[in-house]
């Protein structure tokens, strides 16, 4: 199962997508993500509410996504070498979006300009056949999402609000909100090593 995970920007802490083009090229040159082969950068910043600027990798792709008027970092899993389960895909996607968000926040050219809110995630299952946008899918995947996120984020599972999002003609999605405001670095510090 393939999963997309979006981490939204903090209020007032976003940048124009084109700002990320040289940053993403630098990540490719430095092999900044050790377990992924980064290949190219694609500029879709001209598309209104679109994918912005994308960093294309073999295992997945990162985009500074502007869909539905909300800026954020979107990780889309493609060929990651993991179990074909929702839990494995969610774990992988959350780890990768948080690690990339931390890299972007620490980048000299973006420091103080781009920050991400660690209190909200959007998770979409990019498999309409196995996860149609229905109440039954929500009933099946919500407990699994809560369990994975609790294990990743140090016991926040019971404090997470998890709601289905999307219509029947969209990918199945979960809007995940935490009452505990924390930073990306704060969440990464809680991750098991």
N, C-alpha and C positions, 0 to 999 in steps of 0.2 A: 504494500500500500504506500502511495506517495503522499507526503504531507507538505503543505506550505505554512510557514509561520511568519507573521508580521508583528513587529515591535514598533509601536508608534513613537513619533518624536514628542519630546516634552513641549509644553506650550511656549511659544516664542523662541524655540531653539531648533529651527529648521534652516536649510540652505537651499539654494537653487540647485537642481540636479546636476547641471553642467559642472559645478564646483567639484563633483566627485570623479570626473573623468580622469584627471591626472593622479588622483589618489588611488583609484582602482588600478590604473596602469602600474603604479608603484607597487601595489600588492602583488600583481602578477610577477613583476621583476624580482621581488624579494621572496616569492613563494610564501606569502604571509599566512596562509591557511595550510598547515602542515599535512593534513590528511585529505586535501583536495587539490586536484590539478586545475589551476586557474588558467583560462585560455584567452579570453578577449573581453573587450568592453563594447557595449552597444548603447547608442544614444537615441532614446525615444522621448526626450524631453519636450519635443514639439507636440506630442499627443496629450490633449487635455485629459486630466484624470487618468493618465496612463502609467506605464511602468517606469517612466523617468529614465534613469541611467542604470544599465545592468552590467554586472560583472559575471561573465559566463564561465562556468567551470564544467568539468566532466561529470562530477558527482551531483552537482546542483548549481543553482545560480542565485545571485544576490541582486536585488533591485531596490533603488530608492523609489519606492512605489507611491503614487499620488492618487490612487483610485478612491472614488467616493469622497474626494476633497480632503483626505487625511493622509498626510505625509508619514512615511515610516519605512523601515528596512524590512524587506520581504525576502525570506529564504525559501526557495522552491527546490525540493529534493527531486533528483532525476535518476541517477544511476548509483546511488550510495550502496556500498556493500554491507547491507544489514538485513536482518530478518524481515520478511514481508508481512509484518504485523503493524497495526496502528500504534501500539505502545513503542516499538522500536523506532518507527518513523517519527513519532512525536518527540521522543527523547533526542534523537539525532538532530531534528529541525530546531528544537529549542536551544540546544547547546551551540549549534552553528550560528543562529541569529544573535545570540548573546555575545559570543566571541567576536563576531564581526562588528557588532555595535560597539563593543569595548575598543576594538582597533580604530574604528572611525572616531570615537570620542577622544582618543589619545593622539590622533594624528595632528601634527603641529599646525597644518593649514586650517584645521577645523576646530581646534581646541577653543572651547567657550562659545562656539557658534552652533554646533550640532550636538544635541543631547537627546537621549531616548528615555521615555518613561517606562520604568520597569513594572508599572502597576497594571498594564493592560496588554494582552496578546490577542491576535486573531489567528485561529488555526483553521485551515481548510483541508479537506481530504480531496486530493486530486484523482479521484477514482469514482465516477458516477455509478458504475455498475455495482461495486462492492459497498459503496456508501452513498446511496441516493439521499437527497435532501428531504428526509421524512422524520416524523416523530419517533419511529422505530429505530432509526439510526442514532438519534440523540440518546434514546434510552440505552442502547447497546454501548455507545462510546463514551458517554459522560463519566461513568464510574472509572473507566480505564484512564481517561484524561486526568481525572482528579488524582488517581493513584500515582501516575507517572509524574505529574507536576509536584505532588507532595514529596515524592522521593528525591526529585531534582532540587527543589527549592526549600528544603529543610523544614518540612512539616507544615507548609502553608495550605495543604490540601483542603482542610475543613474550612479555611477562611477564604477560599476562592469562590467567586460568583462565576458560574459557567452557564451560559445561555446559548441556545441554537441561533444561528443567523443564516440568512439567505432564503431565497424562495425556491420553489420546486424546480425552476429552470436554472438555478445557480449551483455551484459546488456546495456540498454540505460544509457548514462552518460552525465554529464555536467561538464565542466572544468570552474571553477569560479576564476577569478583573480581580485584583487583590485590594483589600482594605488597607494593607500595610504598604505605605509608600516606601520604595527603596530604589536604589540606583542600579544600573547595569553591573557596576563593579561589586555592589553589595550582593546581588544575586550570584554572580560568578564566584564570590568568596564562599557561598554556601554549597557550591557544587561539589559532589564527591570527586576526589582526585583520581 
